[in-house]
Amino acid sequence: MEIVGIILIIYGVFMLAGLLLQFPFFYNNAKSRMMIKMMGKTGFNVLIFVFGIAALIGGILILN
């Protein structure tokens, strides 16, 4: 289970870094464009933030 926790922490950090740095591949692929069209860019950013925080918390809880 330690490996899953580490992977979740890395995923969470990557998602939050992508949100802060506005990585182009987060926003320019077909699925992301569809989600942005449905919820708007602010809603998509909130979704990325929630997934990032959830992955971080999950990874930290698994490691403890």
Summary of the structure (lengths in Angstrom):
residues: 64
radius of gyration: 12.9
end to end distance: 10.6
largest distance: 38.9
contacts: 181
relative contact order: 0.26
helix: 91%
strand: 0%
